[in-house]
Every structure is written in C-alpha cells, then in structure tokens.
C-alpha cells in the first residue's frame, strides 16, 4: 500500500499525486494549511477536514491515471521518497508510459531511484 491519498487531475492530462508521509515539518509547507488540494473551495475543504484518507495501492493509482489519460504525474504533497512503494510506483508509471516528476527534498534519494529517473 502506498501513502497516496489524493490524485488531482488537470486539463492538460497531468496529475498531482499527494503523499501522506514526510519527516520534515517545514513551516511554509502547503500541508500546514490543508492536507487536501488547495484549489478546492473552502467549504469543500472544511467537509474533508475530519476525514481520514484511504491510501491507494500502486495498481489503483496507476489505474486512475490511465483511466484519465494522464501522461505526466507529479509526485509530491509530502516526501514521497519515504513511501515504501515509491520505486514500484515509478517502475509502473514508466511501464505504462506515464512520465513522472518527483517533487522531493532529496534526503532519501538512492542510486536505484535516481537511475530510474534518468532512464
């Protein structure tokens, strides 16, 4: 199971995957405002405030992206390199023709993950 709990699809066929894991506590982090997409209206965010998110499997996340014809996935919203399934997710995205971009602090990058980004 990943720590992905939210996927936001954009009209340009890209998507933002939000991860619910990070060891840093940056004072400027958008997650300090809300764990949910900042483009949601305030009343929608208030309704979601007390909901505990469900995490997605790698297969479900990739399926959602494919169903929405996503060609680029931005992985962020936390520190996705702390997710135990990040390498599997990156491989599955690549296998399915979905470009991926890591939005990371870089602290936990290793050679295997870096090489998957460079291929």
C-alpha positions in Angstrom: 0.0 0.0 0.0 1.3 3.4 -0.9 0.8 6.6 1.1 -1.0 8.2 -1.8 -4.4 9.5 -0.7 -5.3 12.2 -3.3 -4.9 12.5 -7.1 -5.7 15.8 -8.7 -6.2 15.6 -12.5 -5.6 18.7 -14.6 -7.0 19.5 -18.0 -3.5 19.2 -19.7 -3.6 15.5 -18.9 -1.2 15.8 -16.0 -1.9 14.9 -12.4 -0.6 15.6 -8.9 -0.3 12.7 -6.5 -0.4 13.7 -2.8 1.6 11.5 -0.4 0.8 11.4 3.3 4.3 10.9 4.6 7.1 13.4 5.5 9.6 13.6 8.3 10.2 17.3 7.8 7.9 19.9 9.4 8.6 22.9 7.2 6.7 26.0 8.4 5.9 27.0 4.8 4.5 23.7 3.7 1.1 23.8 2.0 0.1 20.9 4.1 0.1 23.2 7.1 -2.9 24.9 5.6 -4.8 21.8 4.4 -3.9 18.2 3.5 -6.4 18.5 0.6 -5.9 20.2 -2.7 -5.6 23.9 -2.3 -7.8 24.6 -5.3 -10.8 23.2 -3.5 -13.3 25.7 -2.2 -13.1 26.4 1.5 -16.4 24.7 2.2 -15.2 21.6 0.4 -12.0 21.6 2.4 -13.9 22.1 5.6 -16.1 19.0 4.8 -12.9 17.0 4.2 -11.1 18.2 7.3 -12.2 15.4 9.6 -12.0 12.6 7.1 -9.2 10.1 7.4 -8.0 9.4 3.8 -7.7 6.0 2.3 -4.4 5.1 0.8 -4.1 3.7 -2.7 -2.3 0.7 -3.9 0.2 1.2 -6.7 -2.2 -0.7 -9.1 -5.1 1.6 -8.1 -3.1 4.8 -8.5 -1.8 3.8 -12.0 -5.3 2.7 -13.0 -6.8 6.0 -12.0 -4.1 7.8 -14.0 -4.7 5.6 -17.1 -8.5 6.0 -16.9 -8.0 9.8 -17.0 -5.4 9.6 -19.9 -2.7 11.2 -17.7 0.7 11.5 -19.4 2.6 13.2 -16.7 2.4 12.6 -12.9 3.8 15.0 -10.4 4.6 13.1 -7.1 4.6 15.4 -4.1 2.5 16.7 -1.3 4.7 15.2 1.2 8.0 13.4 0.9 7.2 10.6 -1.5 10.7 9.1 -1.2 9.7 8.0 2.3 6.9 5.9 0.8 7.9 2.2 0.8 6.2 1.7 -2.6 7.9 4.6 -4.4 10.2 2.5 -6.5 7.5 0.1 -7.5 5.2 3.1 -8.4 8.0 4.7 -10.5 8.5 1.5 -12.4 4.8 1.0 -13.0 4.4 4.6 -14.2 7.2 4.2 -16.7 5.9 0.8 -17.8 2.5 2.4 -18.5 4.0 5.3 -20.5 3.4 7.9 -17.8 6.2 10.4 -17.2 6.8 11.1 -13.5 8.4 14.1 -11.7 9.5 13.8 -8.1 8.9 16.9 -6.0 11.3 16.0 -3.3 13.7 17.4 -0.7 16.1 14.8 -1.9 17.1 13.5 1.5 16.2 9.9 0.8 17.2 9.5 -2.9 19.3 6.5 -3.5 21.1 5.2 -6.6 18.2 2.9 -7.7 15.7 5.7 -7.5 18.0 8.2 -9.2 18.7 5.8 -12.0 15.0 5.2 -12.6 14.6 9.0 -13.0 17.5 9.3 -15.5 16.3 6.5 -17.9 
